[in-house]
Amino acid sequence: MTERLPAILRADLRLPVIAAPMFIVSGPELVLAQSKAGIIGSFPALNARSTEKLREWLTRITGELAATPGAAPYAVNLIVHKSNARLLEDLAILEEFRVPIVITSLGARADVNERIRAYGGVVLHDVISDAFARKAVAKGADGLIAVAAGAGGHGGTVSPFALIREIREWFDGPLALSGAIAHGDSVLAALAAGADFAYMGSTFIATDEAAAVPEYKKMIVAGTAGDIVYTDFFTGVKGNYLRPSIVAAGMDPDALGDPRDGSGSLEFLNSGEAKAWRDIWGAGHGIGAVTEIGPTAAVVDRLAAEYDLARQRLAALG
């Protein structure tokens, strides 16, 4: 890590990895396992189904990490889209706990960024294009998460090499790369391309600590990039989803039609009954590297071993 990064992002990580906050998957158990294993763990605030539950989660996470020597920091994801009715309540709780890293998504708001930075927090905003990256920084984001082609959930379509290079032409701040990163080789490739961190999600769905249902985890292990469908049918925003989960929900992945005929709206984020978040499961193109369900610590061990071998290979070439 370089000195240009904020202090919290220069923590002594085992790997330069930020675990992506995954809807219905990331909770306290997964975040704690990730941070204790030496990578930055994260979860979406809306995974806690109430503001009081969010306070409970943060009380547990901050307490356990404070009692764990060498644990990596953690992050919380805030959806700043107008459909998030809980935004201001959740933001107040993040301020209360002085959450060190906040990942903002689906829009950029200067007022939110200012409140987070006022208590010393770092704001990373996820973007799918250079244009959105410029808007996020203009509104006060400290860093960016470049969500490139192949990322799970609401992913973009731009090549990671193109997206990172366009952003690095003008931005020298913290930058993470997301998009089909599920192997230690890919973590090193993200750094070689110009990122400071790899941003990884789908790899951690198939872990013991993930809140995903068993069928979801098994689908990740069995799947490959060919099992991913890119569509805006379910939320009105383009994203990558597991084809078998769409089939299991009684729909034809190749004939989904107009998004207005599905949920077609981000209002599902606040609904306990919305079929889109309950039955349609997101994943990225990198799932072919996931071969078993196991503890998060073992996943990080694997990634670290692969990363070290990749560095050795490149050193030998030099």
VOGUDO-310536 format. One line per 4 residues: number of its first residue (from 1); their letters; for each residue y, z, x of C-alpha. Coordinates in Angstrom, 1 decimal, always signed. Example, Ala and Ser with C-alpha at 12.3 -4.5 7.8 and 13.67 -1.06 7.14 Angstrom:
residues 2
1) as) -4.5/+7.8/+12.3; -1.1/+7.1/+13.7
//
This chain:
residues 318
1) mter) +0.0/+0.0/+0.0; +3.5/-0.7/+1.2; +6.5/+1.6/+1.2; +8.2/-0.6/-1.4
5) lpai) +5.9/+0.8/-4.0; +6.9/+4.0/-6.0; +5.3/+7.1/-4.6; +2.8/+7.5/-7.4
9) lrad) +1.5/+4.0/-6.8; +1.0/+4.9/-3.1; -1.5/+7.6/-3.9; -4.6/+7.7/-1.8
13) lrlp) -6.8/+5.5/-3.9; -10.4/+4.7/-2.9; -9.7/+1.1/-4.2; -6.5/-0.7/-5.1
17) viaa) -7.6/-0.8/-8.8; -6.0/+0.1/-12.1; -8.4/+0.5/-14.9; -7.1/-1.4/-17.9
21) pmfi) -6.5/+0.6/-21.1; -9.0/-0.7/-23.6; -8.7/-0.4/-27.4; -11.5/+1.8/-28.9
25) vsgp) -13.1/+2.0/-25.5; -10.9/+4.1/-23.2; -10.6/+7.9/-23.9; -10.4/+11.1/-21.9
29) elvl) -14.0/+10.9/-20.6; -13.5/+7.4/-19.2; -10.0/+8.1/-17.8; -11.2/+11.3/-16.1
33) aqsk) -14.2/+9.6/-14.6; -12.1/+6.7/-13.3; -9.4/+8.9/-11.7; -12.0/+11.3/-10.2
37) agii) -13.8/+8.3/-8.7; -10.6/+7.2/-6.9; -9.0/+4.5/-9.1; -6.1/+4.8/-11.6
41) gsfp) -7.6/+5.5/-15.0; -5.8/+4.6/-18.3; -6.0/+4.7/-22.0; -4.0/+3.3/-25.0
45) alna) -2.0/+6.0/-26.8; -3.2/+4.6/-30.1; -6.9/+5.3/-29.2; -5.9/+8.9/-30.0
49) rste) -5.8/+8.5/-33.8; -2.9/+10.9/-34.2; +0.0/+12.2/-32.2; -1.6/+15.7/-32.1
53) klre) -4.8/+14.1/-30.8; -2.8/+12.4/-28.1; -1.4/+15.8/-27.1; -4.9/+17.2/-26.9
57) wltr) -6.1/+14.3/-24.7; -3.1/+14.7/-22.3; -3.6/+18.4/-22.1; -7.2/+17.9/-21.1
61) itge) -6.6/+15.0/-18.7; -3.7/+16.7/-16.9; -5.5/+20.0/-16.6; -8.7/+18.5/-15.2
65) laat) -7.0/+16.2/-12.8; -4.8/+18.9/-11.5; -7.9/+21.0/-10.7; -9.6/+18.0/-9.0
69) pgaa) -8.5/+17.6/-5.3; -8.0/+14.0/-4.4; -8.1/+12.6/-7.9; -6.1/+9.4/-8.5
73) pyav) -3.2/+9.4/-11.0; -3.6/+8.2/-14.6; -1.7/+5.9/-17.0; -1.1/+5.7/-20.7
77) nliv) -0.5/+2.4/-22.5; +2.2/+2.1/-25.1; +2.3/-0.8/-27.6; +6.1/-1.4/-28.0
81) hksn) +5.6/-4.1/-30.7; +7.4/-3.3/-34.0; +4.1/-2.9/-35.8; +3.5/+0.4/-33.8
85) arll) +4.8/+3.0/-36.3; +3.9/+5.8/-33.9; +5.9/+4.4/-30.9; +8.7/+7.0/-30.8
89) edla) +6.5/+9.9/-31.6; +4.0/+9.0/-28.9; +6.8/+8.3/-26.4; +8.1/+11.8/-27.0
93) ilee) +4.7/+13.2/-26.1; +4.6/+11.1/-22.9; +7.9/+12.6/-22.0; +6.7/+16.1/-22.6
97) frvp) +3.7/+15.6/-20.3; +5.7/+13.5/-17.8; +3.0/+10.9/-17.8; +3.2/+9.4/-14.3
101) ivit) +2.5/+5.7/-15.1; +3.2/+4.0/-18.5; +1.8/+0.6/-19.2; +3.9/-1.2/-21.9
105) slga) +2.5/-4.1/-23.9; +3.5/-6.7/-26.5; +7.2/-6.8/-26.0; +9.6/-5.2/-23.6
109) radv) +12.2/-2.6/-24.6; +15.0/-1.3/-22.3; +15.4/+1.9/-24.3; +11.7/+2.8/-23.8
113) neri) +11.9/+2.0/-20.1; +15.0/+4.1/-19.6; +13.4/+7.2/-21.2; +10.3/+6.9/-19.1
117) rayg) +12.2/+6.4/-15.9; +14.5/+9.3/-16.8; +11.7/+11.8/-16.2; +10.4/+10.0/-13.1
121) gvvl) +7.7/+7.9/-14.7; +6.9/+4.4/-13.5; +6.8/+1.5/-16.1; +4.3/-1.4/-15.6
125) hdvi) +4.6/-4.1/-18.2; +1.9/-6.6/-18.9; +2.8/-10.3/-19.1; +1.1/-13.6/-19.5
129) sdaf) +3.7/-15.9/-18.0; +6.5/-16.0/-15.5; +9.1/-16.2/-18.3; +7.9/-13.0/-19.8
133) arka) +7.8/-11.4/-16.4; +11.5/-12.1/-15.9; +12.3/-10.6/-19.3; +10.4/-7.5/-18.6
137) vakg) +12.1/-6.8/-15.2; +15.5/-7.6/-16.7; +14.8/-4.9/-19.3; +14.0/-2.3/-16.6
141) adgl) +10.2/-2.5/-15.9; +9.4/-1.1/-12.5; +6.3/-3.4/-12.1; +4.3/-6.0/-13.7
145) iava) +0.7/-6.7/-14.7; +0.0/-10.4/-14.6; -2.6/-11.1/-17.3; -4.1/-14.4/-16.3
149) agag) -6.8/-16.6/-17.7; -10.1/-14.9/-18.3; -8.7/-11.4/-19.1; -10.3/-9.5/-21.9
153) ghgg) -8.3/-8.7/-25.1; -4.9/-10.3/-25.4; -5.2/-12.5/-22.2; -3.2/-15.4/-21.1
157) tvsp) -4.1/-18.9/-20.0; -2.4/-19.4/-16.7; -4.5/-19.5/-13.5; -4.2/-16.2/-11.6
161) fali) -3.2/-18.1/-8.4; -0.4/-19.9/-10.2; +0.9/-16.8/-12.1; +0.9/-14.5/-9.1
165) reir) +2.7/-17.1/-6.9; +5.4/-17.9/-9.5; +6.1/-14.2/-9.9; +6.1/-13.4/-6.2
169) ewfd) +8.7/-16.1/-5.6; +11.3/-13.8/-7.0; +9.7/-10.3/-7.5; +8.8/-7.9/-4.7
173) gpla) +7.9/-4.9/-6.8; +4.6/-3.5/-7.9; +2.2/-6.2/-9.2; -1.3/-6.0/-10.6
177) lsga) -3.5/-8.9/-11.4; -5.8/-9.1/-14.5; -8.3/-11.8/-15.3; -12.1/-11.8/-14.9
181) iahg) -12.0/-9.2/-12.1; -15.4/-7.5/-12.1; -16.6/-7.6/-8.5; -15.4/-6.1/-5.2
185) dsvl) -14.8/-9.7/-3.9; -12.4/-10.3/-6.7; -10.5/-7.1/-6.0; -9.9/-8.4/-2.4
189) aala) -9.0/-11.8/-3.7; -6.3/-10.3/-6.0; -4.7/-8.7/-3.0; -5.0/-11.9/-0.9
193) agad) -3.3/-13.8/-3.7; -0.3/-11.5/-3.5; -1.0/-8.6/-5.9; -0.9/-4.9/-5.0
197) faym) -3.7/-4.0/-7.4; -6.6/-5.4/-9.3; -6.5/-4.6/-13.0; -10.0/-4.2/-14.4
201) gstf) -11.3/-3.6/-17.9; -14.5/-5.2/-19.1; -16.5/-3.8/-16.2; -15.9/-0.3/-17.5
205) iatd) -17.1/-1.0/-21.1; -20.7/-0.7/-20.0; -20.3/+2.8/-18.6; -21.7/+6.1/-19.9
209) eaaa) -18.2/+7.5/-20.3; -16.8/+4.6/-22.3; -16.3/+5.3/-26.1; -17.8/+1.8/-27.0
213) vpey) -20.8/+1.9/-29.3; -24.2/+1.2/-27.6; -24.3/-2.4/-29.1; -21.0/-3.2/-27.5
217) kkmi) -22.2/-2.0/-24.1; -25.4/-4.0/-24.3; -23.5/-7.1/-25.3; -21.4/-6.8/-22.1
221) vagt) -24.5/-6.5/-19.9; -26.2/-9.4/-21.6; -23.1/-11.7/-21.7; -21.5/-14.2/-19.4
225) agdi) -18.2/-16.1/-19.4; -19.8/-18.6/-21.9; -20.0/-15.9/-24.5; -16.2/-15.4/-24.7
229) vytd) -14.1/-17.0/-27.5; -10.3/-17.3/-27.1; -8.6/-17.1/-30.5; -5.6/-15.7/-32.4
233) fftg) -7.6/-15.4/-35.7; -8.0/-11.6/-35.6; -4.6/-10.3/-34.7; -2.2/-13.3/-34.7
237) vkgn) -2.1/-13.1/-30.8; -4.4/-15.1/-28.6; -7.2/-13.0/-27.1; -10.7/-13.1/-25.6
241) ylrp) -13.6/-11.8/-27.7; -17.4/-11.6/-27.5; -19.0/-14.5/-29.4; -22.0/-12.4/-30.5
245) siva) -19.8/-9.8/-32.1; -18.1/-12.5/-34.2; -21.5/-13.8/-35.3; -22.7/-10.3/-36.1
249) agmd) -19.6/-9.8/-38.3; -20.8/-12.9/-40.4; -18.3/-15.5/-39.0; -18.7/-18.8/-37.2
253) pdal) -16.9/-18.5/-33.8; -16.4/-22.3/-33.8; -14.8/-22.5/-37.2; -12.4/-19.5/-37.5
257) gdpr) -9.5/-21.5/-38.9; -6.0/-20.3/-39.4; -5.1/-16.7/-38.2; -3.4/-16.1/-41.5
261) dgsg) -6.9/-16.2/-43.1; -8.1/-13.3/-40.8; -6.3/-10.1/-40.2; -3.8/-12.2/-38.4
265) slef) -1.5/-9.3/-37.7; -1.0/-6.5/-35.2; -0.9/-4.1/-38.1; -4.6/-3.5/-37.4
269) lnsg) -3.4/-1.2/-34.6; -2.4/+1.4/-37.2; -5.3/+0.9/-39.7; -8.5/+2.9/-39.7
273) eaka) -10.2/+0.4/-41.8; -9.3/-2.9/-40.1; -12.4/-4.9/-39.4; -10.8/-6.7/-36.4
277) wrdi) -10.7/-3.6/-34.2; -13.9/-2.0/-35.5; -16.3/-5.0/-35.4; -14.8/-7.7/-33.2
281) wgag) -15.1/-6.7/-29.5; -12.9/-7.9/-26.7; -14.1/-8.8/-23.2; -13.1/-10.9/-20.3
285) hgig) -14.8/-13.8/-18.4; -16.0/-11.5/-15.6; -18.8/-9.8/-17.6; -21.5/-11.8/-15.9
289) avte) -21.1/-9.4/-12.9; -22.0/-6.4/-15.1; -25.8/-6.0/-15.0; -26.4/-2.5/-16.3
293) igpt) -25.0/+0.5/-18.2; -24.4/+3.5/-16.0; -21.9/+6.1/-14.8; -18.3/+5.1/-13.9
297) aavv) -18.7/+6.7/-10.5; -21.6/+4.3/-9.8; -19.5/+1.3/-10.8; -16.7/+2.4/-8.5
301) drla) -19.3/+2.9/-5.7; -20.6/-0.7/-6.3; -17.1/-2.1/-6.3; -16.2/-0.2/-3.1
305) aeyd) -19.3/-1.5/-1.3; -18.6/-5.1/-2.4; -15.0/-4.8/-1.4; -15.9/-3.5/+2.1
309) larq) -18.4/-6.3/+2.6; -15.9/-8.9/+1.5; -13.4/-7.5/+4.1; -16.0/-7.7/+6.8
313) rlaa) -16.9/-11.3/+5.9; -13.3/-12.3/+6.1; -12.8/-10.5/+9.4; -15.7/-12.3/+10.9
317) lg) -14.3/-15.6/+9.8; -11.0/-14.8/+11.6
//
